[in-house]
Structures are given as C-alpha cells and as structure tokens.
C-alpha cells in the first residue's frame, strides 16, 4: 500500500493531509452533536405547562435541568418574559444565531475538503499523464503498451485517492448540515410558540 501511495507523487501527501483534517472534523462534530442531544420536545412541553400556570420560576428551573442549544434559546426567551414579546423575539434571534454558529463550526472546512480533494487528485493525474507522455516522446514513440499502461495507472492513483477522501467528506457535510437545519427549524418554532403564549396571556 505504501508503494502504491508513493507512486502517486507529492500530490498524495496533500490529499493525505486533507483526509486527516476531514476525519478530525467528522469525529469532533459527531462528539459535539452527541453532547448536545436532549429531549427537546419534553423540555418544551414541561416549560409550556409551567407558563400556562403562570409559574415562570418553575419553567426556568425545568429549563436549567436540561442541556443543549434549544435549552439556551428557551432560557434566554424566558429571561425576557416580563419584558414583553419584542424582547423575547430579540433574545431568541440572538441566542439562536449563537447556537447555529456553534453547530456550523468547521463545516465550511469539511465542505472545502469535499470540493478540493478531487481537484488535487485531478491535478496529480494530469501531472502524471504529462510525465507519461513526455517519457514516450523521449523514447521517440518506441514504447510498449505495458509501459504506457503502467504510467497511466500511476497517474490515475491521485484521482482515486482524492475521490476516496471527498465522497465521505461530502456525505458527512450534508449529514451535519441537515442536523443544523433541523435544530434551526426547531429553535425558530419554539421561539414562536413561547412568544405566542406570552401574547395570549396579555390578551
């Protein structure tokens, strides 16, 4: 395997570096999303029940027993409960944006790797093909098929390695991006529900 890797040339080291970074990002994001996982639906139900009984302190104490970005959004919203709906909406927007920034951390890097690794592989292949045909020209066209095929498959190695890094990176990026999207929708929905509940108590 090492011999095959070396045949790909210096571009293979660049692709290897991107693969290490991609794995590090994927592992870090998996641990992050596992850490923030929470019974968000149960949290919201319990908070709403407390608020319907006009027990803000109870709702806040329930909130503080949970974890994750949704809990932070709910808590920031409840902290502005007495200040009115506009302040609650501002709190949801501010805390929600902070939470989304945390969730999207490093995802841009993963996207760049998914797009860049195949290009590195293609660069290596083009350079390998150039070397192969320069060799043929040097030999005056007197080259057997076996030697030509050997030069071509060595050139194609970088494309194969580049794709082997890009494909899982692309899948991982879209997986994490979909999770961020679900959290974004959930936080927006929860904020709207709490604000609506506050308005109903004013009327």
TAJONOR-V495396 format. One record per pair of residues at least 24 apart in sequence whose ideal C-beta (glycine too) atoms are under 6 Angstrom apart, sorted by the first residue. I is the first residue (numbers start at 1). GAP is how many residues later the second one is. D is the distance in whole Angstrom. If there is no record, write none. Layout:
i=I gap=GAP d=D
i=I gap=GAP d=D
//
This chain:
i=7 gap=147 d=5
i=8 gap=149 d=4
i=8 gap=150 d=5
i=9 gap=115 d=6
i=11 gap=109 d=6
i=11 gap=112 d=6
i=11 gap=113 d=3
i=11 gap=147 d=5
i=14 gap=106 d=5
i=15 gap=102 d=6
i=15 gap=105 d=5
i=15 gap=146 d=5
i=15 gap=147 d=5
i=15 gap=150 d=6
i=18 gap=95 d=5
i=18 gap=99 d=5
i=18 gap=147 d=6
i=19 gap=146 d=4
i=22 gap=91 d=5
i=22 gap=147 d=5
i=25 gap=81 d=5
i=25 gap=84 d=6
i=25 gap=85 d=5
i=26 gap=146 d=5
i=29 gap=147 d=5
i=33 gap=146 d=6
i=36 gap=32 d=4
i=38 gap=28 d=5
i=38 gap=29 d=5
i=38 gap=30 d=4
i=40 gap=30 d=4
i=44 gap=146 d=6
i=47 gap=27 d=6
i=51 gap=146 d=6
i=56 gap=25 d=6
i=69 gap=30 d=3
i=70 gap=117 d=6
i=73 gap=114 d=5
i=77 gap=117 d=5
i=85 gap=110 d=5
i=85 gap=113 d=5
i=85 gap=114 d=6
i=88 gap=107 d=5
i=89 gap=106 d=6
i=92 gap=99 d=3
i=96 gap=91 d=5
i=100 gap=84 d=6
i=103 gap=77 d=5
i=104 gap=76 d=6
i=107 gap=69 d=6
i=110 gap=59 d=6
i=110 gap=63 d=5
i=111 gap=62 d=5
i=113 gap=56 d=5
i=114 gap=52 d=5
i=114 gap=55 d=4
i=114 gap=56 d=4
i=114 gap=59 d=6
i=117 gap=45 d=5
i=117 gap=48 d=4
i=117 gap=49 d=4
i=118 gap=44 d=5
i=118 gap=45 d=6
i=118 gap=48 d=5
i=120 gap=42 d=5
i=121 gap=37 d=4
i=121 gap=38 d=4
i=121 gap=41 d=2
i=122 gap=37 d=6
i=124 gap=34 d=3
i=125 gap=30 d=5
i=125 gap=31 d=6
i=125 gap=33 d=5
i=125 gap=34 d=5
i=128 gap=26 d=6
i=128 gap=27 d=3
i=129 gap=26 d=5
//
